[in-house]
Amino acid sequence: MRHVMLCATLSTMGGRILGSGKLLRGVSPSACLHCANAKCRASRKRGAIARGGLGEVLIDMGKCDKCLDRLSACSVGATGISRGDIVNCDLCLPLRQVVLSPACLSMCPF
């Protein structure tokens, strides 16, 4: 669960830990699977969702009209709302921009 806590601390989307400030036993965080045929990309208008250099699904908030279509299009429930923006896991893009690994990868015991 350390990787879940780290993601919640470092994530640009505010983390995906649900509950009243506590980590619950058996919680399985929802993370974007960056699907090859991502339904969320088809659900959006004006090219707000694109692929990054690693194939990750990225949301351009400058193009996003916050229509909430993406929330229902995601088959794994990995999309959320944080600080008024539509968000998903971006594989810790800010960390990768300074040549660091995504938080979950750096803590993964496997």
C-alpha positions in Angstrom: 0.0 0.0 0.0 3.0 2.3 0.2 2.8 2.9 -3.6 -0.8 3.9 -3.3 0.1 6.4 -0.6 3.0 7.8 -2.6 0.7 8.2 -5.7 -1.8 10.1 -3.6 0.9 12.4 -2.4 2.7 13.0 -5.7 -0.1 12.7 -8.2 -1.3 15.6 -10.3 -4.8 14.1 -10.0 -4.8 14.2 -6.2 -4.6 10.4 -5.8 -7.3 7.8 -6.0 -7.5 6.7 -2.3 -11.2 6.6 -1.3 -12.5 6.9 2.2 -12.4 9.3 5.1 -8.7 10.0 5.1 -7.9 6.3 5.8 -6.5 3.6 3.7 -9.0 0.7 3.8 -8.0 -2.9 3.7 -8.5 -4.4 0.3 -8.6 -1.1 -1.5 -7.5 -1.5 -5.1 -6.8 1.8 -6.7 -8.2 2.5 -10.1 -5.5 3.5 -12.5 -5.7 4.3 -16.2 -4.7 1.3 -18.2 -3.8 3.5 -21.2 -5.8 1.1 -23.4 -4.7 0.6 -27.0 -8.2 1.3 -28.2 -9.1 3.8 -25.5 -12.9 4.6 -25.5 -12.2 7.8 -23.7 -10.4 9.2 -26.7 -13.4 8.7 -28.9 -15.7 10.3 -26.3 -14.0 13.6 -26.3 -14.3 16.6 -28.5 -11.6 18.9 -30.0 -8.7 16.5 -29.5 -8.5 17.0 -25.7 -7.2 13.5 -25.2 -3.9 12.4 -26.9 -1.1 9.9 -26.6 2.2 10.8 -24.9 5.6 9.4 -25.9 5.1 6.2 -23.9 1.6 5.6 -25.3 0.0 7.0 -22.2 -3.4 8.7 -22.4 -3.0 12.4 -21.6 -5.7 15.1 -21.1 -5.0 18.6 -22.5 -7.1 20.7 -20.1 -6.6 23.7 -22.5 -8.8 21.7 -25.0 -11.1 19.9 -22.6 -14.5 21.4 -22.3 -15.2 19.4 -19.0 -18.3 17.8 -20.5 -17.8 14.7 -18.3 -18.2 12.3 -21.3 -14.9 10.7 -20.4 -16.0 9.7 -16.9 -18.7 7.3 -18.2 -16.6 6.2 -21.3 -13.8 4.7 -19.2 -14.5 1.0 -18.7 -12.3 0.7 -15.6 -13.4 3.9 -13.8 -10.0 5.4 -13.8 -11.1 8.9 -14.6 -12.0 11.4 -11.9 -12.4 15.1 -11.1 -9.8 16.9 -9.2 -9.8 20.7 -8.5 -12.5 21.0 -11.2 -10.5 19.3 -13.9 -11.0 15.9 -15.5 -8.0 13.7 -14.6 -6.5 10.3 -15.0 -3.1 8.6 -14.3 -0.5 10.3 -16.5 2.2 7.9 -15.4 3.6 10.7 -13.2 4.4 12.9 -16.2 6.0 15.7 -14.0 8.4 13.1 -12.5 9.2 11.7 -15.9 9.9 15.2 -17.2 12.8 15.4 -14.7 14.0 11.8 -15.6 12.4 10.0 -12.6 10.3 6.9 -12.6 6.5 7.0 -12.0 5.8 6.8 -8.2 4.1 3.4 -8.4 7.0 1.9 -10.4 9.6 3.1 -7.9 7.7 1.5 -5.0 6.5 -1.7 -6.8 7.7 -4.9 -5.0 7.3 -7.0 -8.2 
